[in-house]
């Protein structure tokens, strides 16, 4: 059902948007992942079925991944023996030192993108493991993997 939304401009109403639930809820040919959660939903179109559990775990783990990426990418002193990040007070003091001594005094480093990706991957694994402790989720995952294997066999793509 199409709906047109209007906005009052002065004493007249002007159309500003059109909503079509049939069009919105339609899917093109392919494999799609739809997830509904409190406050919203997400749709991933034309995905590889074998990646569905990973994509779903990543969506569920977005908050945990974000926190791990923030933690993993904090500024730190540029030598390996010091593994704790700088506190805001230390960072302010360090900035003041660089201001006084010049840019050559700055020997701080940030972690590599690889380190951040590894932290995100670990966070996703932790979230996936939590989900698979629920018997129904584990059973659904096992069923999904069985269907993927059968699909591979049917299409002659068994690896």
N, C-alpha and C positions, 0 to 999 in steps of 0.2 A: 504494500500500500504506500503510495507516494504522499508525502506531506510537504507543504510549503510553509516556511516560517517567515513571518513578517516583523518589521521593526517600525515603530511609530516615529515618523519624521514630521515634526510640526503637527498638523491636524490630519495627515494622511499616513497610510500604511504602505510600506514598500517591501517587496519580497527580498529576502536576504539569503535564504538557503533553501535547498530542497533535500528531503530525506526519502530514500527508497530502501525499505528493509529487505526487499527481495534482492535488489542489487547488492546491498551491503553484505548479506549473508550468503551470497553465491560464491562458488569456488570454481576455479578453472580446472582443467584436467591435471592430474598429478597427485602427489601426496602432500597433505597439509596437516599442521599441528595446531589445534585450538586449545588454549588453556584459559579457564575461567577461575578467578580468584576474587576475594573480597576487594571491592573497589575497582574492579576492571577485568579486562580480558586481553589476551594477546593472540595474534595469529601469525604463524610462520608458513609461508607458501612455498610449494614445490621443493620440499625437503627430501633428502635421502632417508628412506625409512629406517635404515640401520642407525642413523644418527638421532632419531627421535628421542631416545632416553637421554642422550647427552644434551640435546637442545632443551628438553623439558627440565633437566636438572640445572642447566645453566640459568634458565629463567627463574626457577625457584631460588637459586643460590645468588641472584644478582646482588642482594644486599650484603651477603657474606663475602662475595667476591670483591665488591667495592671496598669494604672495610679492609680486606687483606691487601688489596692493591694500594690503598692509602698508607697502610702500615709498612708495606714492603718498599714503598717509594719515598719514605721520609729521608730527609737530608741526614747525613752522618759524617763523622770525621773520616778523612781519607786514608786511614790505615786499618788493616784487618784486625788488629788486636782490640780495637774499640768497636763493639758491635751494637751498643745501645744508641738510639737516636738522640739528637740534641733536644734539650728542653727549650721551651720558648724563651726562658731567661738566658740560657746559654747561646741560643741563636742571636738574640739581641746583642749580647756581649761580643759574639764573634763578628757580627756586622759592624759594630763599633770599632773593633780591632782592625778590620779591613779598611774602614774609613780612615783611621789614623795611619796605618802602615801602607795602604795602597793595595791594588788588586793582586799583587804578587803574594800577599800574605794569605790569600784564600786557597786553602787546600782541602776543601770539602768535596765530597762526591755524592752522586746519586746512584742508586742501584741500576743495573742494566734492565732493559726491557725484558730480557729473558728471565731475570730474577723475579720481576713482577708477574710475568706470565706463569711461572712455576707456582708462585703463591696463589694466583687465581685458580689454577688447575687443582691445587690441593684443596682449596676451599670448595670447589665444585665436587670433588670426590667425597669430601666429608658430608656435604649436603645430600648427595646421591646415596651414600651409605645410610644416612638417617632415614631417607624415604624408604629404602628397601628393608628396613626393620619392620615395617608394617606388612603383615602377611598378605593382605589383599594387593598391595602395590608390588610386592615381590612376585606373586602369582601372575599378575597382569604383565609384568616385565618378562617373566619366563615365557608366557604365552606369546607375547610380542616377538621375542627372539625366535621362538619356534616358527612362527608365521614367516619371519624374515628368511630363515633357513629354507623353508619349503618353497618360498618364492624364488630364491636363488637356484634351487634344484630344478624347479619348473622352467626357469629361463636359461638353464644351462650355464649359470655363472657361479657354480659352486667353487669356492676357493680352497 
